[in-house]
Amino acid sequence: MTVSFVIPNWNRSDLLAAALASIRAQTLPPLEVLVVDNGSADDSVRIAREAGATVLQLERNCGFSFAVNRGLEAARGEMVALVNNDVELAPDWTEKLGRALERDGGWFATGKVLDHASRRRIDGAGDAVCRGGTACRLGQGLDDGPRFDQPRSTYFPSATAVLARREFFDRVGNLEEVFFAYLEDVDLGMRAALLDLAGLYVPEAVAYHHGSATLGGWNAKIVEWITRNQILLLAKFYPGRLARLWWRPILAAQALWGAMAVWHGCPLAYARGLWAGLRAGRALRRSSAGWRAHADRLAAALGASERELAGVQQAAGWNHRYWRWYFRLAPIPREAE
């Protein structure tokens, strides 16, 4: 088993150095480490080269998706590990995910991601997507515990840190470059669900995430990108029949996101993202009709993901206001319980 690491990077050479050090310490050494640099203004390129990585240097910031795709095109390994520059891996991360894929036959594998600053707190135990088209990292902000130690199947890889078979990308395609940054892995998961290419959540494979370290939490640009990309997900994957059936969860999810953006002081960023999503969504919808041909598969995958999300939130006492209100406004249908 050979593994190529692909790390998209934009500035923060200090985080990149730590990420590369954790890759060098892997018990299963990588075939190669590819750092795709999005025109960093700091010494990231020098740091990467001194660490032994191959640098694919872009002249400007072309976006997370674009950078990852250039890395995927250059990767030579049988498996590809996508890792953010603000992630540090436990030494056996690659080995445990790789062995799980060999043993259980999934198309990709993601592990438990803990908060770098508070290592008993969950940053994400896999991703989940609701019927309304918004997503989250399962368990984020909760204390680690037995609930997050159960392996399971999933269609949604988290680009924070994931190991995938080369063939996975050959089948499902590369990241959607229209997204630029954020939710590109949700888009990938939607396609995986439609093609029934399931992956694995392997809790014993642990990574540590700094979290929004490059731009910071509730940065206006992040709000704009996420708002736009949520609209693009709906435009790309939801046929009219499904949109009509799920109008209530869609309205609840998107309105609650807008309310959160306003609450956190980003109303203009939300408005820009909404307008950009509506403008770009028309062209994306025309070019992606094939993905909307199997609405039943998408409905089943999102229904299961939403029930998983609701279960985690219910066990936590509905600690997240967004999801507490979402499930009040758009309860799971009884026949799906």
N, C-alpha and C positions, 0 to 999 in steps of 0.2 A: 504493500500500500504506500503510494507516494502522495504527498500533500503539498500543494502550493498555497502559501498565505498571500492574500491580497488585502492591503491596508490603504484605504483612501485617506488622504491627509491634507489639511489646510491649516498651517501654522501650528502653534502649541508643540514645539519640538520637545519640550520637557515631558509631555505625555507620550509622545511618539517614542522617545528613548526608553521609557518604562515599558511600553507595550512590546517593543522589539526585544528588550531584555527578557521578558517573560516568554517570548517565542523561542529565544535561544536556549532557554532552560527546559524546554519540552522533553519529556522522556521518549517521545517519538519525534525525532528531528525532522524538520521540513525539507522537502526537496529544494524549495526556493522561497524567498520572501520578496514580494513585489510591493513596493511603496509607490502609489500613484499620487504624486504631489500636485495639488490644484493651485499652483502659482504662489506658494507660500512666500511671505516677506521675511520670515525669520530664518534660522539656520537648520530647518528641517531636512533639507536635501543633504547637507553635510553630515548630520547626525545619522541619517538612514544609511548613507554609504559607509560611514565608519563602523556601523553595526553589521555590515556585510550584506545589506539588502540591495536588490536591484531597484533603481529608481526610474520610474516613468514620469518624466517631468512635463507638466502642462504649463503653458504660458500664462494662463489665468484660471480663475475659479470657474470651472465648467460644471460644477455640481457633483454631489455624491454619486448619483446614478451613473453619470458619464465616466467618472473616475473608476468606479467599480467595473464597468464594462470594459474599459481599456485593460484593466488587470485580468479580467476573465479571458479576454482574447489572447493575452500573452502567457497565461498560466499553462504549465506543461504537466501538472500532476494528475493522477487518477482521481483525486479529490481536491476540492478547493475550500479553503477556510477564509471566510470574510470576517474581518475583525476591525472594529472602529479603532481610531488612534487613541481613544480615551479608555481603553480596556486593558486590563492585565489578567493573564490567564494563569490558573493553577498549573503546576508542572505537568500533570497528567491529563490535561484537558483534551489535547488532540488524541492521545491514545485511547481514552475512555469513549469519546465520541466515535472514533474510527472502529473500535472493536464492536460497539453497539450496532453500527451500520453493517458490519460484516456478519454479525450474529443474527440480527433481526430483519435485515433487508430493507430498511427505510431508504428514502431518496435523499434525505438530509437529516441532520441531528443538531439540536440546540440544547444547551445545558442550563443549569441554574446560574443566574446572574445576581450577584450581591452588590450592595452599595459599597463603594470603595472606602468611604469614610466611616461607615457603620456596618461592619461585616456580618452582623446577625440580622440585617434588614434586607428584605428582598428588593432588588431593582426590577427583576422580571423573571417569572418562571414560565417562560413561553409567552406568546402573544395570543390575544383574543380579539375578535371582531364582532360587533353587534349587527342586527338587521338594519339599523339606521345608518350604517356605513362609517361609524367611528370605531377606533381601535384603542387598545391599551396593552400595557405589559401586565400580565397576570400577577397579582399579589404585590404590586409596587407599593412600597412604603410600609408593608406589614412585616412583623417579625418572622424570621424563618421558623419553620416547624414541620411536623410530619406531613401536613397536607401538601407541601411542596416537594416531598421526597418520593412521590409516586410517579413512576414512568408512565408515559401515555403516548398515543398517536396524535399527530397534529398536522394540519395543512399549512400552518403559518410559521415560516422561518423568521427569526429575528435577525436582521442584518447587524445588530450589535456584535454578535459573535455566533457564527454558525459554520458547520462543516457540511459540505454537500458533495455528492458525486458529480463528476464532470458531466455525466449523462443527464443529470437533472436539468442543467441549463440548456443542454442540447434539445431537450424535450419541451421545456416550458418557456425558453427564451431568456434573454438577459434582462436586466433591470430597465424599467420604463424611463427613458431619459427626459420625457416631458415633465416628470415629477421634480426634477432637479435635486431636491432633498426632502426627506420625510415621507413616510408611508409607501415608499417604493418597495419595501419588503411586504407590506400588506397587499399591494398589487401583485407581487410575485406569488403570494399565498393564494390569492383568488384564482390565479391561473393554475396553480398546483391542485386546488380543489376541483376545478372544472375538468382537469385531466386525471383526477384520482391518483395523484403522486404524493402519497402521505410521507411525512417524516416522523422523527422521534423526539420526545423530550426526555433527556437523560440527566436526571438530577445530580448524579454523582460527579458530573463534569462541571466544574465551577469556574466562573470568571468574575472579575470585579470591575465595576463600571463607575467612572467619575460622574457621568450623566450631564449632558448639555454643557460640557466643559468649554467648547469652543465659543459658543454664543451666549450661553447662560439660559436659565429657565425663564419662560414667558418673555423672551425677546420678541420684539415686534416682527422681525423677519420670520422667525419660526412660526408665529401665529399666522402670518400671511401665507406661508408655504403650506402649512397644515390645512388651513381653511380651503385654499385652492385645491389641494390634492384630495380632500374628502369629496368635493364636488366632482372631481375627475374620476374617482372610483365609482361613484354612482353613474356617471355618464358612460363609462366604459363597460361596466359589468351588469347593470340592472336593466333588463328588458322592461318595456312598458307594463307588461302584465305584473311583474314583480313589484315595480314601483307603485302601481295602483294598490296591490295587495298590502304593501308595507308602508303606505303613506304615513300612518301614524308613528311608527318607530323612526322613520326617516325624518319627519318633521321634528319629533322630540329630540333626536340626537343632534341635528344640526342647529336647532334653536338653543339648546342647552350649551352647545359649544360656543355659539355667539355670545350668550350671556356670560359665560366664563371669561371670554376674551375681553368683554367690556369691563367686567369686575376687576380684571387684572390690569386695566389701564391701556388696552390695545384696541380700542374701537375702530380707529382708522386702518390699522393693519388687517383687522377682520374684514372691513368693507373692501379693501383692496384685494384681499384673497378671494372673497366671494365673487367680485366682479371678474377677476382673472379666471376663476374656475368656470364661470358661466360662459365666458368668451372662448376659452380653450376647449371646453367640454364638447362643443358642437363638432369641432373637427375630429377630436379623439373618438367621439361616438360613431362618426361616419367610417373611421378607419378600423374599428374594432368590433364590427357586427358579429364576427364569428364567435367571439367570446360570450355572446348573449344567447347562443343557440341552445344552451343546456341549463335553463333556469332552475330546473328541479335539483340539479347537483349543487348549484350555488346555494339554493334555499336550504338544503339539508346541511351543508357545511356550516353556513352562518347560524342556522338554528342551533346546531350542536355547540358551536363556539360561544354563542350567547348564553346557553344554559350553563356552560362551564364557568363563564364569567359571573353569572348570577350566583352560582354555588359558592364561589370564592368570596364574593361580596357579602352574601348572607352569613357565611361562617365568621366573617370579620365584623358583623354587626352593621353592615352598610356604612363603612367608614368613609367612603368617598361620596361626596355630595352629588357629583355628576351622575354616578350610576344609581344612587338612591332615587334621584328624581327621574332618571330615564326609565327605570323599571316601574315606577309609579305611573308614569304617563303612557308607557307602552309595555304593559305586562306580557309575559310570555304566554301564548295561547295554551289553553288547558290541554288540548290534544297533543302538545309538544312536551308537556311536563312529564 
